[in-house]
């Protein structure tokens, strides 16, 4: 005789999406559950912040770049790239003006010695 153990996870999966949404609404409708859920999320966010700070400290001690370092470098590179684009545009304008300002030369006349 096989004994089927009903776990909470299998029960939730079997309930289906509509029933699960109804269950979640009822659960969060309870003020004590909503408060407990809210405090759990706050503690999780606080813990994540502490882990992030600790990781930055460890990476700094190992002389490795952190995500913040990477983002700072990325923003500086993007600013430099924008400056280079602006410089290229200005150089192109100057070259175009220079070409327009050049007097046009006539091609040299063929000499009689070259044609014979």
C-alpha positions as CSV (number, residue, x, y, z in Angstrom):
1,X,0.0,0.0,0.0
2,X,1.6,3.2,-1.2
3,X,1.2,6.1,1.1
4,X,1.0,9.5,-0.5
5,X,2.3,12.3,1.6
6,X,0.6,15.6,0.8
7,X,3.0,18.4,1.3
8,X,2.2,22.0,1.4
9,X,3.9,22.6,-1.9
10,X,2.0,19.9,-3.7
11,X,-1.3,21.2,-2.2
12,X,-0.5,24.7,-3.4
13,X,0.3,23.5,-6.9
14,X,-2.9,21.5,-7.1
15,X,-5.0,24.5,-6.0
16,X,-4.4,26.3,-9.3
17,X,-3.8,29.9,-10.0
18,X,-7.3,31.2,-9.1
19,X,-7.4,29.5,-5.8
20,X,-3.8,30.5,-5.1
21,X,-4.6,34.2,-5.7
22,X,-7.7,33.9,-3.4
23,X,-5.5,32.3,-0.7
24,X,-2.9,35.1,-1.0
25,X,-5.6,37.8,-0.8
26,X,-7.1,36.2,2.3
27,X,-3.6,35.7,3.9
28,X,-2.5,39.3,3.3
29,X,-6.0,40.6,4.3
30,X,-5.1,39.5,7.8
31,X,-3.4,42.5,9.5
32,X,-1.0,40.3,11.5
33,X,0.1,38.4,8.4
34,X,0.5,41.5,6.4
35,X,2.6,43.0,9.2
36,X,4.7,39.9,9.5
37,X,5.2,39.8,5.7
38,X,6.2,43.4,5.6
39,X,8.7,43.1,8.5
40,X,10.2,40.0,6.8
41,X,10.7,42.0,3.6
42,X,12.2,44.9,5.5
43,X,14.6,42.5,7.3
44,X,15.5,40.9,4.0
45,X,16.3,44.3,2.4
46,X,18.4,45.3,5.4
47,X,20.3,42.0,5.3
48,X,20.9,42.4,1.5
49,X,22.3,45.9,2.2
50,X,24.7,44.6,4.8
51,X,25.8,41.8,2.5
52,X,26.4,44.3,-0.3
53,X,28.5,46.5,2.0
54,X,30.5,43.6,3.2
55,X,31.2,42.4,-0.3
56,X,32.3,45.9,-1.3
57,X,34.7,45.9,1.6
58,X,36.1,42.4,0.8
59,X,36.5,43.4,-2.9
60,X,38.3,46.6,-1.8
61,X,40.7,44.6,0.4
62,X,41.4,42.3,-2.5
63,X,41.9,45.2,-4.8
64,X,39.1,44.0,-7.1
65,X,36.5,46.4,-8.6
66,X,33.0,46.3,-7.2
67,X,29.8,46.9,-9.1
68,X,29.8,50.5,-8.0
69,X,33.3,50.9,-9.4
70,X,32.2,49.3,-12.6
71,X,29.2,51.7,-12.9
72,X,31.4,54.7,-12.2
73,X,33.9,53.7,-14.9
74,X,31.0,53.0,-17.3
75,X,29.6,56.5,-16.8
76,X,33.0,58.0,-17.4
77,X,33.5,56.0,-20.5
78,X,30.1,57.1,-21.9
79,X,31.0,60.7,-21.2
80,X,34.3,60.4,-23.0
81,X,32.6,58.7,-25.9
82,X,30.1,61.6,-26.1
83,X,33.0,64.1,-26.1
84,X,34.8,62.1,-28.9
85,X,31.6,62.2,-31.0
86,X,31.4,66.0,-30.5
87,X,35.1,66.4,-31.4
88,X,34.7,64.3,-34.5
89,X,31.7,66.5,-35.6
90,X,33.8,69.7,-35.1
91,X,36.8,68.3,-36.9
92,X,34.6,67.3,-39.8
93,X,33.1,70.8,-40.0
94,X,36.5,72.4,-39.9
95,X,37.8,70.1,-42.7
96,X,34.7,70.9,-44.8
97,X,35.2,74.6,-44.3
98,X,38.9,74.2,-45.2
99,X,38.0,72.4,-48.4
100,X,35.5,75.1,-49.3
101,X,38.0,77.9,-48.6
102,X,40.7,76.4,-50.8
103,X,41.1,78.1,-54.2
104,X,40.5,75.7,-57.1
105,X,43.6,75.1,-59.1
106,X,43.5,74.6,-62.9
107,X,45.1,71.5,-64.1
108,X,48.5,72.1,-65.5
109,X,48.6,72.7,-69.3
110,X,50.1,70.0,-71.4
111,X,53.5,71.0,-72.7
112,X,54.5,70.4,-76.3
113,X,57.4,68.1,-75.3
114,X,55.1,65.8,-73.3
115,X,52.7,65.4,-76.2
116,X,55.4,64.4,-78.8
